[in-house]
Amino acid sequence: MRIGNYKLSDLFALSVTAAFLLFFCGCGGVGSTPAPAPGPLSAANTNLIFVVSGDLDYQAPGDISASTANLTNQGLQRSLLMAPFLEQNVLGGENVTGIYALEPMAHLQTASAGSFPDMAALETVQQFAMLNQITQPEYPVGTTLYTANSFQLNASYSPGQTLPDVAAPLIYCQGCQGLDFGGPGSDNEALAKQVLGYAVPGFYVFSAPWETTSSLLAGINTLEGYNLPLPASYQGPNYIYAISVAPSGSASLVTYNSNVNPPLTYPALPALKLNSPCSGGQTPMNITVTGGVNGVIPEGINTSETIYMIRHAEAHPTQWFDDGNYVAAGQWRALGLPSALAGKLNPSPTQVYSIDPAQEDPSGYFNWSYVRPSLTAEPYAIANNLPYHLAASFEMFNIPIVIEQTTQFFFNSPQYPSTPSILYPQPPSFSGQTVLLAWEHAHFQPTVNALLESYQSTQRAPVWADDDYDTIWTVTTDAVGNLTVNNAMCEGINSGTLPATAPQF
């Protein structure tokens, strides 16, 4: 039997030796030599690696905001510092094989904090994903391969899984399944068993809160008959657990402590160039609709509302590259967004919204979890301690129905859904609110055009160019519902200045 990197007999011998020395020299914890840290895992084994993300119940003091159930600056710093430790000390510099994270809508935080999705698990492994590479074949046809500093994050719903008020996906993507907080139907264990069944050596990283992690560890231990000595309780946010399965089938538990001590401040990005001239190149738009056509303002339109529409960060280093995540240049933009937008948005956002990252992006040869819009806006919410929500009640890629639902959800009262439900005991209203919205850029134009049509206006928004990551669209209604739309602002981050490798922490 093995515990960590040691045989049980070795541990017994070590304990006897320690007792002997303690008896004869009177020495103990003070000045004693700590146990050596375990080395990197073997690339010849199938390694299931568990990174515990913080939540309101289990965290380091100060990692999670009590008011938003989201990461704080300190919690974000911890995730950034854990990434190189995981890459070097656990994987030994090898490329990751798969990353599986919690489906955020599967873990709505406590009622006292509001129904906030748990974004911490995805954010905990995002920097790590940027330290790894992925290679894709040319799409739709061709043999050219392209490699980018990025790795896909699997966070989608498993077949048969249903969540209250969350739209069922158009397709179920078994290859991009994430982790369910409660794990009903043993879908988490089924995922782990599937990975083990492949018997493909490598490094499979799982990111989830302690309750999910501990349950999954116990489930694997029982199903596979490993009889490993698992941690009995939460040991802290710096611990990483790995079940390493040798080609012979024997398994061992390896425990790492990163000893990360993160600063309390938001991470600095000294190499990021801000306040660049707007680089989107869109046709200028400044549309005003006063009183609607013939003085008609749409019934139920929200009033005194401002929505800033931003696109997800850089994701396509070549036209046909897509893995649902953004690439390393996008990590620079996402982490730099709070500084880029500081003092620029007036009025300032009161909340942040994005697409549910558990939804699948049907693109290329594969389907991916569509995580990049939410991870683009997440740092801004963290830096400003703002409520973070996911528009999960409708399916993003159900075209053209999604355009009608998006317009209804963000600009009309009652919104979609219009009746009370578990997720929305009182349907949300954006009247009087200012929202930062990270979305799919191809949906901005038809959504705004649908809004203009509701005013019976013939004016139309321009196309959002595929290579434009910088422009901001501002949609505003005044106290009586008069509408203005413009694209005069930008983030001021030129894509051409962003490094192709992720920032280092």
Secondary structure, DSSP 8 states (H G I E B T S, - for coil): -EETTEEHHHHHHHHHHHHHHHHHH---STT-----------TTSEEEEEEEE--SSS--TTSB-TTTSSB-HHHHHHHHHHHHHIIIIISTT---SEEEEB-GGG----GGG-S----HHHHHHHHHHHTSEEEEE-SSS---EEEEE----B-B--TT---TT----SS--GGGB-B-SS-GGGHHHHHHHHHHHHT--EEEEEEEEHHHHHHHHHHHHHHHT------SS---TTEEEEEEE-TTS-EEEEEEE------SS----TT---S----------EEEESS-GGG---TTB--SEEEEEEE-----SSTT---SS--HHHHHHHHHHHHHHTTTSSS--SEEEEE-TTSEEEETTEEEE--HHHHHHHHHHHHHT--EEEE-SS-TTSTTHHHHHHHHHHHBSS-SS-S--SS-SS----TT-EEEEEE-HHHHHHHHHHHHHHTT---------TT--SEEEEEEE-TT--EEEEEEEE----GGGS-SS----
